[in-house]
Amino acid sequence: MEEPQLATFLSNPAQINDFVRRLPGITSALCCSAATAMDGATSITEQLIGAALARLDAIQGQRPRLGFRGSSSEIVCADHLGRDRPYLLYLPGRHQRGALRPRENFRDLARWLLTRTIPEPYRPQFDQEAAEAIGAMLFETFKNTEDHGLVDAEGNLLRISIRAVKTDHHAIRPDTAARLADEFPPLANFCAMLAPAQDAAHAHLFELSILDSGPGFASTWTGKPLAELSEEEEETAVRECFGRGSAKGQDRFGEGLPHVLRVLQRQRGFLRLRTGRQSFYLDYGAHNIPDGYALQRFAPPGTAPLAPAAGSLVTILLPMRRGR
């Protein structure tokens, strides 16, 4: 396998530091073996990886807020570098793998993330049920990444492994919403339908994204590498995997995913799942939602399939409304 190379637009230390303060930047820096600057020739490998590791140390420590940017929060595990136990997710000390914090700690974490991400006037809408749902989903998802996201479909330890959580607050003008998500029309349509609160110029959204670089839903479900699955087999496997998880009491997600889906439905939110060669969504802002929790598949225009993505990315978006 070729070593991953990263070509960047970066040309100075300030740009490098800004780059690793965003989740795509820090994860790409932690996964690459070499990086070049904007001219395509100058190596910035040492500077980029050094900046990424410094930020990783900050956000994995006992005062992670010092490493966060604005209202956004990122919790990153770089398993292949031995940086796999961030303080917010794992018990401190040299415990054996799997020593996640207890479920109740994840509920506390969800409340903390909601409080620091959401502007004060909108917090009353995000009640105990939302914190319980998000905390349960976080706990079960990271337990699942430990069980399935660190190895390939054949059980071999992955050479590069990233797991991460991201939360953010987005202020969106309805007249520009379509441009912000033009690469994914279902999300653009959802954003375009958002209505700002009274006397507000922007609609506000809370984002929670959870990702891993494991084999993905279909390979985990079938035990087969993605290359051995047709697109139809992959789609069926993803739907079966998600469908089992969205049924209360089943063992992939336990109660976390169905609880989150109920909150999404109540608050007219949006869910996106990107895994392997598949992209799915649930738009609870739409008036007609077919089959409750049944995923809607997104296929790009034309006949070219989506490029395969390593692992899985689940994003939920919850509209914010001011408290009474």
C-alpha positions in Angstrom: 0.0 0.0 0.0 1.3 3.4 -0.9 2.0 5.9 1.9 -0.7 8.6 2.0 0.5 11.9 0.6 -1.2 15.2 1.3 -1.0 18.2 -1.1 -2.1 21.4 0.5 -2.8 25.1 -0.2 -0.7 26.0 2.9 2.4 28.2 2.8 3.1 29.5 6.3 2.9 28.5 10.0 -0.3 30.6 10.6 -2.1 28.7 7.9 -0.9 25.4 9.2 -2.1 26.1 12.7 -5.5 27.3 11.3 -5.7 24.2 9.1 -5.3 21.7 12.1 -7.9 23.6 14.1 -10.6 22.1 11.9 -11.6 18.5 12.0 -10.9 17.7 8.3 -7.5 19.3 8.7 -6.3 17.6 11.8 -7.5 14.2 10.7 -5.9 14.5 7.3 -2.6 15.6 8.9 -2.7 12.7 11.4 -3.2 10.2 8.6 -0.6 11.5 6.1 3.1 10.4 5.8 4.2 13.4 3.8 2.7 16.8 3.0 3.6 19.5 0.5 2.9 23.3 0.5 0.9 25.3 -2.0 3.7 25.3 -4.5 3.5 21.5 -4.7 7.2 21.0 -4.0 8.1 22.3 -0.6 7.7 19.8 2.2 5.7 20.9 5.3 5.4 17.4 6.7 7.2 18.0 10.0 5.5 21.3 10.6 2.0 20.0 9.8 2.2 16.8 11.7 3.8 18.6 14.7 1.0 21.2 14.7 -1.6 18.4 14.5 -0.1 16.4 17.4 0.1 19.6 19.5 -3.6 20.3 19.0 -4.4 16.6 19.5 -2.7 16.8 22.9 -4.8 19.8 23.8 -8.2 18.4 22.9 -7.4 15.0 24.4 -6.3 16.5 27.7 -8.2 17.3 30.9 -8.9 20.9 29.7 -10.0 20.2 26.1 -11.9 23.4 25.8 -8.6 25.3 25.5 -8.0 23.5 22.2 -11.5 24.1 20.8 -12.3 26.7 18.1 -15.2 29.1 18.8 -18.5 27.2 19.4 -17.2 24.0 17.7 -15.9 21.0 19.7 -13.8 18.1 18.3 -12.8 14.9 20.2 -10.4 12.8 18.1 -8.9 9.3 18.6 -5.8 8.6 16.5 -5.6 4.9 17.2 -2.6 4.2 14.9 -0.5 6.7 16.8 -1.4 5.4 20.2 -3.4 8.6 20.9 -6.6 6.7 21.4 -8.0 7.7 24.9 -9.2 11.3 25.0 -10.1 12.4 28.5 -13.7 13.2 27.6 -14.4 9.7 26.4 -12.1 7.3 28.3 -11.2 6.7 31.9 -7.8 8.2 32.9 -4.8 6.0 33.4 -3.5 3.0 31.5 -6.5 0.9 31.3 -6.9 -1.9 28.8 -8.6 -1.1 25.5 -12.3 -0.7 25.9 -12.3 1.4 29.1 -14.8 3.9 27.9 -16.4 6.1 30.5 -19.7 4.8 31.9 -22.9 5.6 30.0 -23.9 8.2 32.6 -20.6 10.1 31.9 -21.7 10.3 28.2 -25.0 11.9 29.2 -23.0 14.5 31.2 -20.7 15.0 28.2 -23.8 15.5 25.9 -25.2 18.1 28.3 -21.8 19.9 28.3 -21.4 19.8 24.5 -25.0 21.2 24.1 -24.4 24.0 26.6 -21.1 25.1 25.1 -22.3 24.8 21.5 -25.8 26.3 21.6 -26.3 30.1 22.2 -28.1 30.7 25.5 -31.4 31.9 24.1 -31.9 28.6 22.3 -30.8 26.3 25.1 -34.3 25.7 26.7 -35.4 23.8 23.6 -32.6 21.2 24.1 -34.1 19.5 27.2 -33.1 16.5 29.3 -34.5 14.2 26.6 -32.2 15.6 23.9 -29.1 15.2 26.3 -30.1 11.7 27.2 -30.6 10.7 23.5 -27.3 12.2 22.3 -25.4 10.8 25.3 -26.7 7.3 24.7 -25.9 7.6 21.0 -22.4 8.8 21.7 -21.8 6.0 24.2 -23.1 3.2 21.9 -21.4 4.5 18.8 -18.0 4.6 20.4 -18.5 1.2 22.0 -19.3 0.0 18.5 -16.2 1.6 17.0 -14.1 -0.2 19.5 -15.8 -3.5 18.6 -15.8 -3.1 14.8 -14.0 0.1 13.7 -10.4 -0.7 14.5 -10.1 -3.7 12.2 -11.0 -4.5 8.6 -13.7 -7.0 7.5 -11.2 -9.9 7.9 -10.3 -8.9 11.4 -6.9 -7.4 10.7 -5.9 -4.3 12.7 -6.1 -1.2 10.5 -2.9 0.5 9.7 -4.5 4.0 10.0 -7.5 4.4 12.3 -9.3 7.7 13.2 -12.5 8.1 15.3 -13.9 11.4 16.1 -16.9 13.5 17.4 -17.7 17.0 16.3 -20.3 19.4 17.5 -20.9 22.9 16.0 -23.4 25.7 15.8 -24.4 27.0 12.4 -26.1 30.3 11.6 -27.6 30.2 8.1 -29.4 32.7 6.0 -32.2 31.0 4.1 -31.3 32.8 0.9 -27.8 31.4 0.9 -28.6 27.9 2.4 -28.7 26.2 -1.0 -25.1 27.4 -1.8 -23.7 26.1 1.5 -24.8 22.5 0.8 -24.9 22.5 -3.0 -22.9 19.2 -3.1 -25.7 17.4 -1.3 -29.1 18.6 -2.6 -31.2 16.9 0.2 -29.3 18.9 2.8 -29.6 22.1 0.7 -33.3 21.6 0.5 -33.6 21.1 4.2 -31.6 24.2 5.0 -33.6 26.3 2.5 -36.8 25.4 4.4 -35.5 26.6 7.7 -37.2 29.7 9.1 -35.3 32.1 11.3 -36.7 32.9 14.7 -38.8 36.1 15.1 -36.6 39.2 14.6 -33.6 37.0 13.6 -31.7 37.2 10.3 -30.4 33.6 10.5 -31.7 30.1 11.1 -29.7 28.2 13.7 -28.6 24.6 13.7 -26.9 22.3 16.1 -24.6 19.7 14.5 -23.3 16.4 15.9 -21.1 14.3 13.7 -19.5 11.0 14.6 -17.0 9.3 12.3 -14.6 6.3 12.1 -12.3 5.0 9.5 -13.2 1.3 9.9 -14.7 -1.0 7.3 -18.1 0.7 7.2 -21.6 -0.5 7.8 -21.9 -3.0 5.0 -18.6 -4.8 5.6 -19.2 -4.9 9.3 -22.7 -6.4 8.7 -21.8 -8.9 6.1 -18.2 -9.7 7.1 -17.1 -9.2 3.5 -14.7 -6.5 2.1 -16.4 -3.8 0.2 -14.8 -4.9 -3.1 -16.6 -8.3 -2.8 -20.1 -6.6 -2.5 -22.1 -5.2 -5.4 -23.6 -1.8 -4.8 -27.0 -3.4 -4.5 -25.7 -5.8 -1.8 -24.0 -3.0 0.0 -27.2 -0.9 0.0 -29.2 -3.8 1.4 -26.6 -4.4 4.1 -26.6 -0.8 5.2 -30.4 -0.6 5.3 -30.5 -3.8 7.3 -27.8 -2.6 9.7 -29.4 0.8 10.2 -32.9 -0.7 10.4 -32.0 -3.1 13.1 -30.3 -0.2 15.0 -33.3 2.1 14.7 -35.6 -0.6 16.2 -35.6 -0.1 20.0 -33.8 -2.7 22.0 -31.6 -4.2 19.2 -28.0 -4.6 19.7 -26.1 -2.5 17.2 -27.1 0.8 18.7 -29.2 -0.2 21.7 -31.6 2.5 22.7 -29.4 5.5 21.6 -30.2 5.7 17.9 -34.0 5.3 18.2 -34.0 7.8 21.0 -32.1 10.3 18.8 -34.5 9.6 15.8 -37.4 10.5 18.0 -35.8 13.8 19.0 -35.0 14.5 15.3 -38.6 13.8 14.4 -39.9 16.0 17.2 -37.6 18.9 16.3 -37.9 18.4 12.6 -34.2 17.7 12.1 -32.0 16.0 9.6 -29.7 12.9 9.6 -27.1 12.0 7.0 -25.1 8.7 6.8 -22.1 8.3 4.5 -20.5 4.9 4.4 -18.6 3.0 1.7 -20.1 3.8 -1.7 -23.5 4.8 -0.2 -25.0 8.1 1.0 -28.4 8.2 2.9 -30.5 10.8 4.7 -33.6 11.3 6.7 -35.3 14.7 6.4 -37.8 15.3 9.2 -38.3 18.8 8.0 -40.2 17.4 5.1 -44.0 17.2 5.3 -44.2 13.6 4.1 -41.7 11.3 5.7 -42.0 7.8 4.1 -41.8 4.8 6.4 -40.8 6.6 9.6 -37.1 5.8 10.0 -36.5 4.4 6.5 -33.3 5.8 5.0 -33.6 7.7 1.8 -30.7 7.0 -0.6 -28.9 9.8 -2.4 -27.6 9.1 -5.8 -25.6 11.9 -7.6 -26.8 13.0 -11.0 -25.4 10.8 -13.9 -24.3 7.3 -13.8 -21.0 7.6 -11.9 -21.1 6.0 -8.4 -19.9 7.8 -5.3 -16.3 7.4 -4.5 -15.7 4.8 -1.7 -15.3 6.4 1.7 -13.3 4.8 4.5 -15.5 4.0 7.5 -18.7 5.8 8.3 -19.9 9.4 9.0 -23.2 10.0 10.8 -24.4 13.6 11.1 -27.5 14.9 12.8 -28.7 18.5 12.5 -31.3 19.9 15.0 -32.9 23.3 14.2 -32.8 25.7 17.1 -35.7 27.8 18.3 -35.7 30.4 21.0 -37.1 29.4 24.4 -40.3 31.0 25.5 
